[in-house]
Amino acid sequence: MSTAPRLTALDSLHRSLGATMTDFAGWDMPLRYASERDEHNAVRTRAGLFDLSHMGEITVTGPEAAAFLSYALVGNIATVGNGRARYTMIVREDGGIVDDLIVYRLGESEYMVVANAGNAQIVLDALAARVGGFDAEVRDDRDAYALLAVQGPESPAIMKAVTDADLDGLKYYAGLPGTVAGVPALIARTGYTGEDGFELFVAPEHAEQLWRALTEAGAPHGLIPCGLSCRDTLRLEAGMPLYGHELTTALTPFDAGLGRVVKFEKDGDFVGREALTAAAERAESAPPRKLVGLIAEGRRVPRAGFPVVADGKVIGEVTSGAPSPTLGKPIAMAYVDAAFAAPGTEGVGVDIRGTHEPYEVVALPFYKRQK
């Protein structure tokens, strides 16, 4: 028996804007409002407004909240300053990635863990199973928040029109409480587009008021509503991994080229330490397949699961692929054998339905904004 998808607080507003809706991780979400390319380009050159209320917020409180999170996750949460955020991961005992996360420190002993929509319940269950023995509490706060994001080079100007919070002093991967358009919010300088921008955590009953205020303030700056489709091409150009594509339980952070998030030097044990120690040693002595960028020489678009080939042999697999509005060519991320991972390696192609299309191997990201 199938269950109806969950609706965000902005569902009726999206429909009034003519959004094409799609089921994503059990949520009915806007895929696009009009042109995916126009939405993508707006974020790259002006600004876009996103509803990200499908993300999963989990609050961890208590005197040993930091020690617990450092045990449950691969990062050293004890070193996260008040008002700062940290990108990290939660793994299984065998080192396989359960999800990638952002952890915000909201107070002396209060943290918010933000999980991907499709993994939120899995992460919540894992944290609840790991908290035994710590003076800390894990709370499901998914229904307590709506999440809006303003992304793009014009986002600071738009936000300054609706808040007197110290945005100039708000660093990347930091957050502060403030009022935005009369709405209490956690204002975070984070995002998933490769651009400057802000993510705003608010009570669901305030979401529509905030959306309308941001739309009005953003109109002179070219802000438009944006759906999940352009969010995917934006993150792909920026070389940002997507769970279920570049990150899975079959991969450790070292397999994914993200071993830097694992902090062996932190105090105490943590889940997956032994397996990750072995994975780090393997990566040092015999590198696994490496994540690389591929740019098409032709026009055919690679998709996840397509084989990467060289010399008539399969040397890897595409994890994400799409037309790049910024580059004007199809691009892909792929795991390939280390011998073929160097930028400029010749003779590499993607098997697209039996035809080996030539691709250029490049370093990630494909796009990096000018500071």
C-alpha positions as CSV (number, residue, x, y, z in Angstrom):
1,M,0.0,0.0,0.0
2,S,1.6,3.3,-1.1
3,T,1.4,6.3,1.2
4,A,0.7,9.8,0.0
5,P,3.7,12.0,-0.2
6,R,4.3,14.6,2.5
7,L,3.6,18.2,1.7
8,T,5.7,21.2,2.8
9,A,4.1,24.3,4.3
10,L,4.6,26.0,0.9
11,D,2.8,23.3,-1.2
12,S,-0.3,25.4,-2.2
13,L,2.0,28.4,-3.0
14,H,4.1,26.3,-5.3
15,R,1.0,25.1,-7.1
16,S,-0.2,28.6,-7.5
17,L,3.1,29.5,-9.2
18,G,2.5,26.7,-11.7
19,A,5.3,24.5,-10.4
20,T,5.8,21.0,-11.8
21,M,5.7,18.8,-8.7
22,T,7.5,15.5,-8.2
23,D,7.8,12.9,-5.5
24,F,11.2,13.2,-3.9
25,A,12.2,11.0,-0.9
26,G,8.5,10.8,0.1
27,W,7.8,14.5,-0.3
28,D,5.9,16.3,-3.0
29,M,8.4,18.9,-4.1
30,P,8.7,21.5,-6.9
31,L,10.9,20.1,-9.8
32,R,10.7,23.4,-11.8
33,Y,8.5,26.4,-12.2
34,A,9.3,27.1,-15.9
35,S,12.6,26.6,-17.5
36,E,15.3,24.6,-15.7
37,R,18.0,26.4,-17.6
38,D,16.6,29.8,-16.7
39,E,16.4,28.8,-13.0
40,H,20.0,27.5,-13.1
41,N,21.3,30.7,-14.8
42,A,19.4,32.9,-12.3
43,V,21.3,31.3,-9.4
44,R,24.6,31.6,-11.2
45,T,24.1,35.3,-12.2
46,R,21.4,36.8,-9.9
47,A,19.5,34.7,-7.3
48,G,17.1,31.9,-6.8
49,L,14.7,31.0,-4.0
50,F,14.3,27.3,-3.0
51,D,12.0,25.4,-0.7
52,L,14.1,22.8,1.1
53,S,11.7,21.9,3.8
54,H,12.1,18.2,3.0
55,M,15.5,18.1,4.7
56,G,15.6,16.4,8.1
57,E,16.4,18.4,11.3
58,I,17.5,16.5,14.4
59,T,18.3,18.3,17.6
60,V,20.8,17.0,20.1
61,T,21.0,18.5,23.5
62,G,22.6,17.8,26.9
63,P,25.9,18.2,28.8
64,E,27.5,15.4,26.7
65,A,26.0,16.4,23.3
66,A,29.3,17.2,21.7
67,A,31.0,14.1,23.1
68,F,28.1,12.0,21.8
69,L,28.1,13.5,18.3
70,S,31.9,13.0,18.1
71,Y,31.3,9.3,18.9
72,A,28.3,8.9,16.6
73,L,29.8,10.8,13.6
74,V,33.2,10.8,11.9
75,G,34.0,14.5,12.6
76,N,35.3,16.2,15.7
77,I,32.1,18.0,16.8
78,A,33.8,19.2,20.1
79,T,35.8,21.7,18.0
80,V,32.7,23.3,16.4
81,G,32.4,26.9,17.8
82,N,29.2,28.4,18.9
83,G,27.3,29.6,15.9
84,R,29.4,27.6,13.5
85,A,28.6,24.6,11.3
86,R,30.5,21.5,10.2
87,Y,30.2,19.2,7.2
88,T,30.5,15.6,8.3
89,M,29.2,12.1,7.8
90,I,27.7,9.2,9.7
91,V,28.9,5.8,8.8
92,R,28.2,2.2,9.7
93,E,30.7,0.0,11.7
94,D,32.1,-1.2,8.4
95,G,32.8,2.4,7.4
96,G,30.0,2.6,4.7
97,I,28.5,6.1,4.4
98,V,25.0,6.3,5.9
99,D,24.6,10.0,5.0
100,D,26.5,13.2,4.8
101,L,25.3,15.9,7.2
102,I,25.7,19.4,8.4
103,V,25.9,19.9,12.1
104,Y,25.1,23.4,13.5
105,R,26.1,24.4,17.0
106,L,23.2,26.4,18.3
107,G,24.3,26.9,22.0
108,E,26.6,25.7,24.7
109,S,25.1,22.2,24.6
110,E,22.6,22.3,21.7
111,Y,23.3,21.1,18.2
112,M,21.1,20.7,15.1
113,V,22.0,17.8,12.7
114,V,20.6,18.3,9.2
115,A,20.2,15.1,7.2
116,N,19.2,14.4,3.6
117,A,15.5,13.9,3.1
118,G,15.7,10.3,2.0
119,N,18.0,9.4,5.0
120,A,16.5,11.5,7.8
121,Q,14.7,8.5,9.5
122,I,17.7,6.3,9.1
123,V,20.0,8.9,10.6
124,L,17.5,9.6,13.4
125,D,17.3,5.9,14.2
126,A,21.1,5.5,14.1
127,L,21.7,8.5,16.5
128,A,19.0,7.2,18.9
129,A,20.7,3.8,18.9
130,R,24.1,5.3,19.6
131,V,23.2,7.8,22.4
132,G,23.0,5.2,25.2
133,G,25.7,5.9,27.8
134,F,25.8,9.6,27.0
135,D,24.1,12.4,29.0
136,A,22.4,13.7,25.8
137,E,19.0,13.6,24.1
138,V,18.2,13.1,20.5
139,R,15.0,14.8,19.3
140,D,13.2,14.5,16.0
141,D,12.5,18.2,14.9
142,R,11.6,17.5,11.3
143,D,8.1,19.0,11.8
144,A,9.4,22.0,13.7
145,Y,11.1,23.6,10.7
146,A,10.5,24.8,7.2
147,L,13.7,25.6,5.3
148,L,14.1,28.2,2.6
149,A,17.2,29.0,0.7
150,V,18.3,32.2,-1.1
151,Q,21.2,31.4,-3.4
152,G,23.3,33.4,-5.9
153,P,25.5,36.5,-6.1
154,E,22.6,38.9,-5.3
155,S,21.5,37.0,-2.2
156,P,23.4,39.2,0.3
157,A,21.7,42.3,-1.1
158,I,18.3,40.7,-1.0
159,M,18.8,39.5,2.6
160,K,19.9,42.9,3.7
161,A,16.6,44.3,2.6
162,V,14.7,42.0,5.0
163,T,16.9,41.7,8.0
164,D,19.2,43.8,10.2
165,A,21.2,40.7,11.2
166,D,25.0,41.0,10.8
167,L,25.3,39.3,7.4
168,D,28.7,40.9,6.7
169,G,30.0,39.2,9.8
170,L,28.4,35.9,9.0
171,K,31.0,33.6,7.7
172,Y,30.6,30.6,5.4
173,Y,29.4,27.6,7.4
174,A,28.1,29.7,10.2
175,G,24.6,30.5,11.5
176,L,23.0,33.0,13.8
177,P,19.5,33.6,15.1
178,G,17.8,36.7,13.8
179,T,14.6,38.1,12.4
180,V,14.0,38.0,8.6
181,A,10.9,39.9,7.3
182,G,9.5,39.8,10.9
183,V,10.0,36.1,11.2
184,P,12.3,34.5,13.8
185,A,14.9,32.4,11.9
186,L,18.2,30.6,12.1
187,I,20.2,32.3,9.3
188,A,22.9,30.0,8.0
189,R,25.5,30.9,5.3
190,T,25.3,27.5,3.7
191,G,24.0,26.1,0.4
192,Y,24.3,23.4,-2.2
193,T,24.8,25.4,-5.4
194,G,28.4,26.6,-5.5
195,E,27.2,30.2,-5.0
196,D,27.1,32.5,-2.0
197,G,23.7,32.2,-0.2
198,F,21.7,31.7,2.9
199,E,19.5,28.9,4.3
200,L,16.7,30.0,6.6
201,F,15.3,27.7,9.2
202,V,11.8,28.9,10.4
203,A,8.6,27.6,11.9
204,P,6.4,26.1,9.2
205,E,3.6,28.6,9.9
206,H,6.0,31.4,9.0
207,A,7.2,29.9,5.7
208,E,4.7,31.5,3.3
209,Q,5.1,35.0,4.9
210,L,8.9,34.7,4.5
211,W,8.7,33.4,0.9
212,R,6.5,36.3,-0.2
213,A,8.8,38.8,1.5
214,L,11.9,37.4,-0.1
215,T,10.1,37.3,-3.5
216,E,9.3,41.0,-3.1
217,A,12.7,42.0,-1.9
218,G,14.3,39.9,-4.6
219,A,12.3,41.2,-7.6
220,P,14.7,44.2,-8.3
221,H,17.6,41.7,-8.1
222,G,16.2,39.2,-10.6
223,L,15.4,36.5,-8.0
224,I,13.1,33.8,-9.3
225,P,11.7,30.6,-7.6
226,C,13.8,27.5,-8.3
227,G,13.1,23.8,-8.2
228,L,15.0,20.6,-7.4
229,S,16.0,20.1,-11.1
230,C,18.3,23.1,-11.3
231,R,19.5,22.4,-7.7
232,D,20.9,19.2,-9.1
233,T,22.7,20.8,-12.1
234,L,24.1,23.5,-9.8
235,R,25.5,21.1,-7.3
236,L,26.9,18.9,-10.1
237,E,28.8,21.8,-11.7
238,A,30.1,22.7,-8.2
239,G,31.3,19.1,-7.7
240,M,29.2,18.5,-4.7
241,P,28.3,14.9,-3.9
242,L,24.7,13.6,-3.8
243,Y,23.8,10.7,-1.5
244,G,22.8,7.7,-3.5
245,H,25.0,8.7,-6.3
246,E,28.5,9.8,-5.2
247,L,27.9,8.5,-1.6
248,T,26.5,5.1,-0.7
249,T,26.9,2.5,2.1
250,A,29.2,0.6,-0.3
251,L,31.7,3.4,-0.1
252,T,33.7,4.8,2.8
253,P,34.6,8.5,3.0
254,F,38.1,7.5,1.7
255,D,36.6,5.8,-1.3
256,A,34.7,8.9,-2.0
257,G,37.8,11.2,-1.8
258,L,36.4,12.8,1.3
259,G,38.7,11.2,3.9
260,R,39.4,14.7,5.2
261,V,36.1,14.7,7.1
262,V,37.3,11.7,9.2
263,K,39.1,13.0,12.3
264,F,41.1,10.2,13.9
265,E,42.8,12.6,16.2
266,K,39.7,13.3,18.3
267,D,39.3,12.1,21.8
268,G,37.7,8.7,22.4
269,D,36.4,6.0,20.1
270,F,33.9,6.6,17.3
271,V,31.6,4.4,15.2
272,G,33.6,3.0,12.3
273,R,37.1,3.9,13.5
274,E,38.6,0.5,13.0
275,A,37.2,0.1,9.5
276,L,38.0,3.6,8.5
277,T,41.6,3.2,9.7
278,A,41.9,0.2,7.3
279,A,40.2,2.2,4.5
280,A,42.7,5.1,5.0
281,E,45.6,2.7,4.7
282,R,44.2,1.1,1.6
283,A,43.7,4.5,0.0
284,E,47.3,5.3,0.7
285,S,48.9,2.1,-0.6
286,A,46.4,1.1,-3.4
287,P,44.1,4.0,-4.2
288,P,40.5,2.9,-5.0
289,R,38.6,4.3,-7.9
290,K,38.7,8.1,-7.8
291,L,35.9,10.5,-8.3
292,V,36.6,12.7,-11.4
293,G,34.9,15.1,-13.7
294,L,34.0,14.3,-17.3
295,I,33.2,16.8,-20.0
296,A,31.6,15.6,-23.2
297,E,33.2,16.3,-26.6
298,G,29.8,15.7,-28.2
299,R,26.2,16.4,-27.2
300,R,25.0,13.1,-25.7
301,V,24.3,13.2,-22.0
302,P,25.6,10.5,-19.7
303,R,23.5,9.2,-16.8
304,A,24.1,7.5,-13.5
305,G,25.2,3.9,-14.0
306,F,26.6,4.3,-17.5
307,P,30.0,2.6,-17.9
308,V,33.2,4.6,-18.3
309,V,35.5,2.9,-20.8
310,A,39.1,3.1,-22.1
311,D,41.0,0.7,-24.4
312,G,37.8,-1.3,-24.8
313,K,37.5,-2.0,-21.1
314,V,35.2,-0.7,-18.4
315,I,37.3,1.5,-16.0
316,G,34.6,3.1,-14.0
317,E,31.0,4.2,-13.7
318,V,29.1,7.5,-14.0
319,T,27.5,8.6,-10.7
320,S,25.8,11.8,-11.9
321,G,25.4,13.4,-15.4
322,A,23.5,16.3,-16.9
323,P,23.7,19.0,-19.5
324,S,25.7,21.9,-17.9
325,P,24.1,25.3,-18.6
326,T,27.2,27.1,-17.5
327,L,29.7,25.1,-19.6
328,G,27.3,24.5,-22.5
329,K,28.2,20.8,-22.7
330,P,27.1,17.6,-21.0
331,I,29.1,16.8,-17.8
332,A,29.4,13.9,-15.4
333,M,31.0,12.8,-12.2
334,A,32.3,9.3,-12.2
335,Y,34.4,6.9,-10.2
336,V,37.3,5.6,-12.4
337,D,40.3,3.4,-11.9
338,A,43.2,5.5,-10.5
339,A,45.3,4.9,-13.6
340,F,42.8,7.0,-15.6
341,A,42.0,9.7,-13.0
342,A,44.6,12.3,-13.9
343,P,43.1,15.4,-15.7
344,G,43.8,15.2,-19.4
345,T,44.0,11.4,-19.6
346,E,43.4,10.5,-23.2
347,G,41.2,7.7,-24.6
348,V,38.4,7.9,-22.0
349,G,34.8,7.6,-23.0
350,V,31.3,6.8,-21.7
351,D,29.3,3.9,-23.1
352,I,26.0,5.5,-24.0
353,R,23.8,2.8,-25.2
354,G,26.5,0.9,-27.0
355,T,28.4,3.9,-28.4
356,H,31.6,5.0,-26.8
357,E,31.4,8.8,-26.6
358,P,34.7,10.6,-26.0
359,Y,35.0,12.5,-22.7
360,E,37.7,14.8,-21.3
361,V,38.8,13.9,-17.7
362,V,39.0,17.0,-15.6
363,A,39.5,17.9,-11.9
364,L,36.5,18.8,-9.8
365,P,34.7,21.1,-9.5
366,F,33.6,22.0,-13.0
367,Y,32.7,25.5,-11.8
368,K,34.0,27.7,-9.0
369,R,32.6,31.1,-8.2
370,Q,34.7,34.2,-8.2
371,K,35.2,35.3,-4.6
